[in-house]
């Protein structure tokens, strides 16, 4: 769970940084992502909801005593995580192609 979350978190951080937006906390990244990419329609509400769920699951996995996700709970999350990361990668590549600094 942790690795899935951080893969998406790092992709979001890169996308925000590419737009000159920085946040100091995980919640701040989530909030800025929503403000700059979801509310503007660049990324769907569905993807945002997925990330929020992943954020909450990672919090549980990392900080709740005796909490453990089984393989059958994690495997279905790989595809939507890849989709989010690939979408962000495409957005970054488009910015590079357009000559955005």
N, C-alpha and C positions, 0 to 999 in steps of 0.2 A: 504494500500500500504506500509505504513511504517513498519508494523509488518512482512509482507512477505519479504521485503528487509532485515530487520535486522535478521530474521531467517537464511537466506542464508548467509548474511555477517558474522554472528557468526560462522556458520559451516565452512566457508572458512577460517576465522581467526584461528580456531582450527586446521584445516588441515595444514595450513602454519606453525603454531607454532609447530605442531608435527614434521615438517621437519626442525625446527630451523630457520624459516624465519618469520621476524616480520616487520610490517610497521606501521607508525604512523597516516596515513590518510586513508580515504575510497578509494581514488584513488590509493594509494599505495598498499592496499590490492588487489584491482582489477588488478593492474599491476603485482604484484608478483604472483598472482594466474595464470594469463596468462603465465607468464614466466616459472613457475615451474610445472604447471599442464596441461595447454592447449598446449603450444608449444612442450611439451614432449609427447603429445598424451594420457596422463592419463585421461584427461577430454576432451570431444568433443568441437569443435568450436561452435556447436549449444547451448550447455549449457553455454558457455562463453557469447555468444550473448544474451541469455536470461537474464543472470545476468546483463549485461551492460544495457539492456532495463529496467530491474527492478531498477537499480541504477538511471537511468535518470528519471523514473516515480516517484521514491521516492523523488528526488530532486525537481521535479515540485510540488508534493503534499505538501512537507514540506516548501518550500521557495517561491513559487509564490503566490502572493495575489489572493484570490478568486478562487483558483484552487481546484477542488474537483473531485475525481473519484467515479463514480457510481458503485453500486454492480455488474452490468452486465459487467463492465470493469475489475473488480478485480477477480471475481470468476474463470474465465478461467486461471488465473495465479497460482492458488493454486496447481494444479496438477504438472506443471513443477517445481514449487518451491519445492514441496515434493520430486520429482524425483532427483533434485540436492542435497537436504539434505540427502536423503537416499543413494545416490551414495557416498557422502563424508563420511557418517557414515560407509558404507561398507569398504571404503578405510582405515579409522581409525581402524576399527575392525580387518582388515587383518594385519595391522601393529602391533597391540597388540598381535594377534595370532602368528605372526612371531617373537615376542619378541623384537620388536623395542622399544627402551627407549622413 
